[in-house]
């Protein structure tokens, strides 16, 4: 994965905390070295976009995406914001429907 160190560290930490098979990496933003998408392994349209761009250490910008509800969208936004690591883990668990 050709990403900035904070993204690589985040993925490593999330795999350790959520489990190695808790999510798939779905990188629709390959040229963006400060962002990554993680998705539900069984439903890639249930995705969390995470960015470290211009964020302090252990702070993340996120967007929650779901399958589109209309033919005009490629996805729907279910939420977005900034979060520290612990809050981001809770958000990911809820959005990807992971057991605690």
Wavefront OBJ file of the C-alpha trace (Angstrom):
o trace
v 0.000 0.000 0.000
v 1.519 3.277 -1.130
v 0.169 5.665 1.511
v 1.560 8.173 3.989
v 2.842 6.714 7.300
v -0.138 7.953 9.387
v -2.601 6.015 7.152
v -0.470 2.875 7.251
v -0.188 3.166 11.044
v -3.965 3.649 11.301
v -4.728 0.533 9.246
v -2.248 -1.499 11.301
v -3.825 -0.270 14.539
v -7.389 -0.882 13.303
v -6.509 -4.448 12.236
v -5.044 -5.083 15.700
v -8.062 -3.606 17.507
v -10.905 -4.783 15.240
v -9.426 -8.008 13.911
v -7.553 -8.901 10.737
v -10.755 -9.738 8.817
v -13.025 -7.027 10.211
v -12.790 -4.899 7.078
v -11.491 -4.811 3.527
v -9.467 -1.956 2.139
v -11.383 -0.374 -0.732
v -9.186 2.384 -2.068
v -11.182 4.547 -4.467
v -8.682 7.315 -3.697
v -5.410 5.635 -4.656
v -3.705 8.917 -5.690
v -4.607 10.475 -2.318
v -1.772 9.325 -0.059
v -3.515 10.688 3.059
v -6.821 8.826 2.628
v -8.145 5.279 2.576
v -11.469 3.516 2.431
v -12.370 0.548 4.584
v -15.495 -1.468 3.918
v -17.616 -4.239 5.268
v -16.113 -7.463 3.839
v -19.515 -8.684 2.668
v -20.817 -5.341 1.368
v -18.249 -2.943 -0.063
v -20.844 -0.196 -0.465
v -20.882 0.048 3.357
v -17.675 2.071 3.552
v -15.784 4.453 5.813
v -13.541 6.972 4.066
v -10.774 8.158 6.400
v -8.339 11.016 5.850
v -5.382 12.299 7.848
v -4.860 15.365 5.654
v -4.126 18.425 7.812
v -5.211 16.537 10.940
v -3.229 16.432 14.209
v -1.805 13.082 15.302
v -4.551 10.561 16.189
v -7.270 12.792 14.721
v -9.142 11.752 11.587
v -11.608 13.167 9.120
v -14.193 10.564 8.087
v -17.192 10.081 5.841
v -19.644 7.189 6.133
v -20.924 5.891 2.827
v -23.750 3.484 2.019
v -25.323 2.004 -1.081
v -27.184 4.627 -3.108
v -30.909 5.074 -2.656
v -31.336 6.595 -6.108
v -29.973 5.922 -9.570
v -28.409 9.390 -9.626
v -25.912 8.687 -6.830
v -22.984 6.298 -6.723
v -23.252 6.288 -2.911
v -25.124 8.058 -0.129
v -23.452 9.872 2.751
v -24.626 8.554 6.106
v -22.446 10.864 8.186
v -19.180 12.743 8.352
v -16.978 14.535 10.813
v -13.722 14.547 12.741
v -12.855 12.032 15.437
v -10.038 10.914 17.668
v -8.937 7.299 17.370
v -11.241 5.829 20.056
v -14.268 7.640 18.641
v -13.337 6.550 15.123
v -13.236 2.910 16.242
v -16.750 3.222 17.703
v -17.985 4.887 14.494
v -16.426 2.165 12.342
v -17.885 -0.615 14.517
v -21.348 0.875 14.238
v -21.208 1.677 10.505
v -19.685 -1.656 9.455
v -21.902 -3.507 11.948
v -19.016 -5.107 13.819
v -19.494 -6.749 17.186
v -17.620 -5.013 20.025
l 1 2 3 4 5 6 7 8 9 10 11 12 13 14 15 16 17 18 19 20 21 22 23 24 25 26 27 28 29 30 31 32 33 34 35 36 37 38 39 40 41 42 43 44 45 46 47 48 49 50 51 52 53 54 55 56 57 58 59 60 61 62 63 64 65 66 67 68 69 70 71 72 73 74 75 76 77 78 79 80 81 82 83 84 85 86 87 88 89 90 91 92 93 94 95 96 97 98 99 100
